[in-house]
C-alpha cells in the first residue's frame, strides 16, 4: 500500500515538472483561435444547410 502512495506522489511530481515546461498560449491567441473556430463552424453549417435544401428540392422534383 505504501509503495502505491510513493508511486502516486512521484507521478504527481513528474506531472508538475512537465506542466512547467508547457508553453501556454496567451489569452489573445486563445480568443483569436476561438473566433476562427466559431466563424468556420458557422460558414460550414451555412454551406451544408444550402446543400441540404438544394438536394431536398431536387429529390422532391425527381420523386414527383
C-alpha positions in Angstrom: 0.0 0.0 0.0 2.8 2.4 0.9 4.5 1.7 -2.5 1.3 2.8 -4.3 1.4 6.1 -2.5 5.0 6.6 -3.3 4.3 5.9 -7.0 1.4 8.4 -6.9 3.5 11.1 -5.3 6.3 10.5 -7.8 3.8 10.6 -10.7 2.3 13.9 -9.5 5.7 15.4 -9.0 6.7 14.5 -12.6 3.4 15.9 -13.9 4.1 19.2 -12.1 7.6 19.3 -13.7 6.2 18.6 -17.2 3.4 21.2 -16.8 6.1 23.8 -16.1 7.7 23.0 -19.5 4.4 23.7 -21.3 4.3 26.8 -23.5 0.8 28.1 -22.6 -0.9 30.3 -25.2 -1.6 33.9 -24.5 -5.2 35.0 -23.9 -5.2 36.9 -27.2 -4.1 33.8 -29.1 -6.9 31.7 -27.4 -9.5 34.3 -28.2 -8.3 34.6 -31.8 -8.4 30.8 -32.3 -11.8 30.6 -30.7 -13.2 33.2 -33.1 -11.7 31.4 -36.1 -13.4 28.1 -35.0 -16.8 29.7 -34.4 -16.7 31.5 -37.8 -15.6 28.3 -39.6 -18.4 26.3 -38.0 -20.9 29.0 -38.9 -19.7 29.0 -42.6 -19.7 25.2 -42.8 -23.1 24.9 -41.3 -24.5 27.5 -43.7 -23.0 25.7 -46.6 -24.3 22.3 -45.5 -27.8 23.9 -45.0 -27.8 25.3 -48.5 -26.7 21.9 -50.0 -29.3 20.1 -47.9 -32.1 22.4 -49.1 -30.9 22.0 -52.7 -30.8 18.2 -52.5 -34.2 18.2 -50.8 -35.8 20.2 -53.7 -34.0 18.1 -56.3 -35.3 14.9 -54.7 -38.8 16.3 -54.5 -38.7 17.0 -58.2 -37.4 13.6 -59.0 -40.0 11.8 -56.9 -42.9 13.6 -58.5 
